[in-house]
Amino acid sequence: MTATVFDVALHFVDTFGFGLCVVVQILTQFQTADITVRIFNFTFGDAKWNSKSP
């Protein structure tokens, strides 16, 4: 049985969807870490971090 365009599209959607979920999870983790660092810097006002910014 030859793969139809529909089968290929479904396979692509499955693969792309899974990859997209992984990317979103990774980005969410990085965003959460970045937000945590920002809150930490804002709360404690670390002078070493603030002096690095232009």
C-alpha positions in Angstrom: 0.0 0.0 0.0 1.4 3.3 -1.1 1.4 6.2 1.4 -1.1 8.9 0.3 -0.7 12.6 0.8 -3.1 12.4 3.6 -1.0 9.7 5.4 2.2 11.8 4.9 0.4 14.9 6.2 -0.9 13.0 9.3 2.6 11.7 10.0 4.0 15.2 9.6 1.4 16.6 12.0 2.1 13.9 14.5 5.9 14.5 14.4 5.6 18.3 14.3 3.1 18.3 17.1 5.3 16.2 19.3 8.3 18.4 18.5 6.3 21.5 19.2 5.1 20.2 22.6 8.8 19.5 23.5 9.9 23.0 22.4 7.0 24.6 24.3 7.9 22.7 27.4 11.6 23.7 27.1 10.7 27.3 26.5 8.3 27.3 29.4 11.0 25.9 31.7 13.5 28.6 30.5 10.9 31.3 30.9 10.1 30.1 34.4 13.8 30.1 35.3 14.2 33.6 33.8 11.2 35.0 35.6 12.5 33.5 38.9 15.9 35.2 38.3 14.2 38.5 37.6 12.0 38.2 40.7 15.1 37.3 42.7 17.0 40.3 41.4 14.1 42.6 41.9 13.5 41.4 45.4 17.0 41.3 46.7 18.6 43.9 44.3 21.9 42.0 43.8 24.5 44.8 43.1 26.7 42.4 41.1 23.9 41.6 38.6 22.8 45.3 38.3 26.4 46.5 37.7 26.7 44.2 34.6 23.8 45.9 32.8 24.7 49.0 30.7 
